[in-house]
């Protein structure tokens, strides 16, 4: 399968006008798809619809929309609305997020995420949608890390969207899901040869995710221990954030492709500001 190059973003620090500029640049540079994250900021469906109106060819995707935040029927309404408005350019990325976000902060019960996702997909299948249908079925992928969620992704959806992983995990995911499923992997990238700067900025970005048990379990399966994760060791940060010159970053992207990715979704980090600013030089240098 041909390997596409997408772009991943959580543009919460950017103004609405700056997000529009960013999406237009992503499209102009030839990236196939823009993935939009969700935590406590903008609604991914409203933002995707807005960006769809100011672009013409760019694919748009939720990376991911939190299933605990929305009734399955409401999720279907949002996805179908954006897909119809954009002429079929929308992919629905679904995920169970983490108990920190869902339970501790949102106050929503978080229990048996795999079973919850399976039931959620059943409910989406039968949910009513009475408006004009999208021009084609809306692709669905799951935020899957462990073997059982990866199996569910291959069984019930178009594929998976792993986040915060490595090429080794990409190979594992491909082995679990088989040859036909979409495998759209996120990879953080920082265009700097300053090791201290790359690891400091990368560590600050990764610190947000270290409280999520799903990520920790995945990282431990990849050979990292609690000291690596909590201490943000150089080995751990280097595995999560591809940094260096263009050739060094391209080697990491190629490793994902060789391991079975169908799309590598690059999250470009600014060397000094992390995800709070856009490094347009890096975005351009890593364009397909």
VEXDREN-2710 file (C-alpha; in Angstrom, 1 decimal):
% VEXDREN-2710
k/r/px/py/pz
1/UNK/0.0/0.0/0.0
2/UNK/1.2/3.5/-0.8
3/UNK/2.3/5.5/2.2
4/UNK/0.6/8.9/2.6
5/UNK/2.0/11.8/4.6
6/UNK/-0.5/13.5/6.8
7/UNK/-0.2/16.2/9.4
8/UNK/-1.4/16.1/13.1
9/UNK/-2.3/19.1/15.2
10/UNK/-3.8/20.3/18.4
11/UNK/-3.8/24.0/17.6
12/UNK/-5.2/25.3/20.9
13/UNK/-2.6/28.1/21.2
14/UNK/-3.4/29.4/17.8
15/UNK/-6.1/31.9/16.9
16/UNK/-8.9/30.9/14.6
17/UNK/-7.3/32.9/11.8
18/UNK/-3.9/31.3/12.4
19/UNK/-5.5/27.8/12.3
20/UNK/-7.0/28.7/8.9
21/UNK/-3.6/29.8/7.7
22/UNK/-2.0/26.6/9.0
23/UNK/-4.6/24.4/7.2
24/UNK/-4.2/26.2/4.0
25/UNK/-0.4/25.8/4.2
26/UNK/-0.8/22.1/4.9
27/UNK/-2.9/21.7/1.8
28/UNK/-0.6/23.8/-0.4
29/UNK/2.4/21.7/0.7
30/UNK/0.7/18.5/-0.4
31/UNK/-0.1/16.7/2.9
32/UNK/-2.9/14.3/2.3
33/UNK/-4.8/14.8/5.6
34/UNK/-5.0/17.0/8.6
35/UNK/-5.7/15.3/11.9
36/UNK/-7.3/17.4/14.7
37/UNK/-6.8/16.4/18.3
38/UNK/-9.4/16.8/21.1
39/UNK/-8.8/17.3/24.8
40/UNK/-10.4/20.4/26.4
41/UNK/-10.2/22.9/23.6
42/UNK/-12.0/23.3/20.4
43/UNK/-14.6/20.8/19.2
44/UNK/-13.1/18.8/16.4
45/UNK/-16.2/18.6/14.3
46/UNK/-16.8/22.4/14.4
47/UNK/-13.2/23.0/13.6
48/UNK/-13.1/20.4/10.8
49/UNK/-16.2/21.9/9.2
50/UNK/-14.6/25.4/9.3
51/UNK/-11.4/24.2/7.8
52/UNK/-13.2/22.3/5.2
53/UNK/-14.8/25.5/4.1
54/UNK/-11.4/27.2/3.5
55/UNK/-9.7/24.3/1.8
56/UNK/-10.6/22.3/-1.2
57/UNK/-8.7/19.0/-1.4
58/UNK/-7.3/18.5/2.1
59/UNK/-8.6/15.4/3.9
60/UNK/-9.7/16.1/7.5
61/UNK/-9.8/13.7/10.4
62/UNK/-10.6/13.7/14.1
63/UNK/-7.6/12.4/16.0
64/UNK/-9.5/11.5/18.1
65/UNK/-13.0/12.3/19.0
66/UNK/-13.7/11.1/22.6
67/UNK/-16.4/8.4/22.7
68/UNK/-17.2/9.2/26.3
69/UNK/-18.0/12.8/25.5
70/UNK/-20.7/12.0/23.0
71/UNK/-23.7/9.7/22.6
72/UNK/-23.0/7.4/19.6
73/UNK/-25.9/9.0/17.6
74/UNK/-24.5/12.5/18.2
75/UNK/-21.0/11.3/17.1
76/UNK/-22.6/9.9/13.9
77/UNK/-24.4/13.2/13.3
78/UNK/-21.2/15.2/13.7
79/UNK/-19.2/13.0/11.4
80/UNK/-21.8/12.7/8.7
81/UNK/-22.4/16.5/8.8
82/UNK/-18.8/17.3/8.2
83/UNK/-18.4/14.6/5.6
84/UNK/-21.3/15.9/3.6
85/UNK/-20.2/19.5/3.9
86/UNK/-16.7/18.7/2.7
87/UNK/-17.6/16.4/-0.2
88/UNK/-16.4/13.3/1.6
89/UNK/-13.1/14.6/2.9
90/UNK/-13.7/13.6/6.5
91/UNK/-12.4/10.6/8.5
92/UNK/-13.8/9.8/11.9
93/UNK/-11.1/8.9/14.4
94/UNK/-12.6/7.5/17.6
95/UNK/-10.9/6.8/20.9
96/UNK/-11.6/6.0/24.6
97/UNK/-9.1/8.7/25.7
98/UNK/-7.9/8.1/29.3
99/UNK/-9.4/7.9/32.8
100/UNK/-7.6/11.0/33.8
101/UNK/-9.4/13.1/31.1
102/UNK/-12.7/11.2/31.2
103/UNK/-13.2/10.3/34.8
104/UNK/-11.0/12.6/36.9
105/UNK/-11.5/15.8/35.0
106/UNK/-14.8/15.3/33.1
107/UNK/-16.5/13.3/35.9
108/UNK/-17.7/10.6/33.5
109/UNK/-17.5/6.9/34.6
110/UNK/-14.7/5.2/32.8
111/UNK/-15.0/1.4/32.8
112/UNK/-14.1/-1.5/30.5
113/UNK/-13.0/0.7/27.6
114/UNK/-12.7/-2.1/25.1
115/UNK/-16.3/-3.3/25.8
116/UNK/-17.5/0.2/25.8
117/UNK/-16.0/0.8/22.3
118/UNK/-17.5/-2.4/20.9
119/UNK/-20.9/-1.4/22.2
120/UNK/-20.4/2.1/21.0
121/UNK/-19.7/0.9/17.4
122/UNK/-22.9/-1.2/17.6
123/UNK/-24.9/1.8/18.6
124/UNK/-23.4/4.0/15.9
125/UNK/-24.3/1.4/13.3
126/UNK/-28.0/1.6/14.2
127/UNK/-28.2/5.3/15.0
128/UNK/-30.6/7.3/12.9
129/UNK/-29.4/10.0/10.5
130/UNK/-32.2/11.7/8.6
131/UNK/-30.3/14.4/6.7
132/UNK/-28.6/14.3/3.3
133/UNK/-26.1/11.5/3.3
134/UNK/-22.4/12.1/2.7
135/UNK/-21.3/11.3/-0.9
136/UNK/-19.6/8.1/0.3
137/UNK/-19.4/6.1/3.6
138/UNK/-17.4/7.9/6.3
139/UNK/-14.1/6.1/7.1
140/UNK/-13.7/5.2/10.7
141/UNK/-10.5/4.4/12.6
142/UNK/-9.8/3.7/16.2
143/UNK/-7.1/5.1/18.5
144/UNK/-5.7/1.6/19.2
145/UNK/-2.5/0.7/21.0
146/UNK/-3.0/-2.7/22.6
147/UNK/-3.7/-6.0/20.8
148/UNK/-7.4/-6.2/21.6
149/UNK/-8.2/-2.7/20.5
150/UNK/-6.1/-3.2/17.4
151/UNK/-8.1/-6.4/16.7
152/UNK/-11.3/-4.5/17.2
153/UNK/-10.1/-1.8/14.8
154/UNK/-9.4/-4.4/12.1
155/UNK/-12.6/-6.3/12.7
156/UNK/-15.1/-3.4/12.9
157/UNK/-13.5/-0.3/11.3
158/UNK/-11.2/0.8/8.5
159/UNK/-8.2/0.7/10.7
160/UNK/-6.2/2.4/13.5
161/UNK/-4.7/5.7/14.5
162/UNK/-1.9/4.9/17.0
163/UNK/-0.5/7.9/18.8
164/UNK/2.7/8.3/20.9
165/UNK/4.3/5.2/19.5
166/UNK/7.4/4.0/17.6
167/UNK/8.1/2.1/14.4
168/UNK/8.4/-1.1/16.5
169/UNK/4.8/-0.6/17.5
170/UNK/3.8/0.1/13.9
171/UNK/5.2/-3.3/13.0
172/UNK/3.3/-4.9/15.9
173/UNK/0.0/-3.2/14.9
174/UNK/0.4/-4.3/11.3
175/UNK/1.0/-7.9/12.5
176/UNK/-2.2/-7.8/14.6
177/UNK/-4.4/-6.1/12.1
178/UNK/-3.3/-7.9/8.9
179/UNK/-2.4/-6.4/5.6
180/UNK/-5.5/-4.6/4.6
181/UNK/-6.4/-2.3/7.5
182/UNK/-5.5/1.4/7.4
183/UNK/-2.7/2.2/9.8
184/UNK/-2.3/6.0/10.3
185/UNK/0.4/6.6/12.8
186/UNK/1.3/9.9/14.5
187/UNK/4.9/10.9/14.8
188/UNK/6.2/14.0/16.5
189/UNK/9.1/15.7/14.7
190/UNK/11.3/18.6/15.6
191/UNK/13.8/20.2/13.2
192/UNK/16.8/20.9/15.4
193/UNK/20.2/19.4/15.8
194/UNK/20.5/20.8/19.4
195/UNK/20.1/17.7/21.5
196/UNK/19.5/19.5/24.8
197/UNK/16.8/21.7/23.2
198/UNK/15.1/18.8/21.5
199/UNK/15.0/16.7/24.6
200/UNK/13.9/19.6/26.9
201/UNK/11.1/20.7/24.5
202/UNK/10.1/17.1/23.6
203/UNK/10.0/16.1/27.3
204/UNK/7.7/19.0/28.1
205/UNK/5.3/17.9/25.4
206/UNK/5.5/14.2/26.4
207/UNK/4.9/15.0/30.1
208/UNK/1.2/15.6/29.5
209/UNK/0.7/12.0/28.4
210/UNK/2.7/10.2/31.1
211/UNK/-0.3/10.0/33.5
212/UNK/-2.4/8.1/30.9
213/UNK/-2.3/4.3/31.8
214/UNK/-3.0/3.3/28.2
215/UNK/0.1/5.0/27.0
216/UNK/2.2/3.7/29.9
217/UNK/1.1/0.2/29.2
218/UNK/2.0/0.6/25.6
219/UNK/5.4/2.1/26.3
220/UNK/6.2/-0.7/28.8
221/UNK/5.4/-3.3/26.1
222/UNK/7.9/-1.4/24.0
223/UNK/10.6/-1.8/26.6
224/UNK/10.5/1.4/28.6
225/UNK/10.2/1.3/32.4
226/UNK/8.7/3.7/35.0
227/UNK/12.0/5.5/35.4
228/UNK/12.2/6.2/31.6
229/UNK/8.6/7.5/31.5
230/UNK/8.5/9.5/34.7
231/UNK/12.0/10.8/34.3
232/UNK/11.5/11.5/30.6
233/UNK/14.8/9.8/29.9
234/UNK/16.7/10.7/26.7
235/UNK/16.0/7.2/25.3
236/UNK/12.3/7.6/25.9
237/UNK/12.0/11.2/24.5
238/UNK/14.2/10.3/21.5
239/UNK/11.9/7.4/20.7
240/UNK/8.8/9.5/20.9
241/UNK/10.1/12.6/19.1
242/UNK/12.1/12.4/15.9
243/UNK/14.6/15.3/16.0
244/UNK/17.7/16.3/14.0
245/UNK/18.2/17.5/10.5
246/UNK/15.7/16.6/7.7
247/UNK/17.5/13.4/6.8
248/UNK/17.4/12.1/10.4
249/UNK/13.7/12.8/10.7
250/UNK/13.0/11.3/7.2
251/UNK/14.8/8.1/8.4
252/UNK/12.3/7.8/11.3
253/UNK/9.3/8.4/8.9
254/UNK/10.7/5.7/6.6
255/UNK/10.9/3.2/9.5
256/UNK/7.2/3.6/10.1
257/UNK/6.5/3.2/6.3
258/UNK/8.7/0.1/6.2
259/UNK/6.9/-1.3/9.3
260/UNK/3.5/-1.2/7.6
261/UNK/2.1/2.3/8.1
262/UNK/-0.3/3.5/5.4
263/UNK/-0.1/7.1/6.5
264/UNK/2.5/8.8/8.7
265/UNK/0.8/11.8/10.5
266/UNK/3.6/14.2/11.4
267/UNK/3.1/16.5/14.4
268/UNK/5.6/19.2/13.8
269/UNK/6.9/20.7/17.1
270/UNK/8.6/24.0/17.4
271/UNK/12.1/23.7/19.0
272/UNK/11.4/26.3/21.6
273/UNK/7.6/26.3/21.9
274/UNK/6.6/22.7/21.3
275/UNK/3.0/22.5/20.2
276/UNK/2.2/26.1/21.0
277/UNK/3.6/27.5/17.8
278/UNK/4.0/26.3/14.2
279/UNK/7.5/25.7/12.7
280/UNK/6.6/26.4/9.1
281/UNK/10.2/25.7/8.0
282/UNK/9.9/22.1/9.3
283/UNK/6.4/21.7/7.9
284/UNK/7.7/22.7/4.5
285/UNK/10.9/20.6/4.7
286/UNK/9.0/17.5/5.6
287/UNK/6.3/17.9/3.1
288/UNK/5.6/14.9/0.7
END
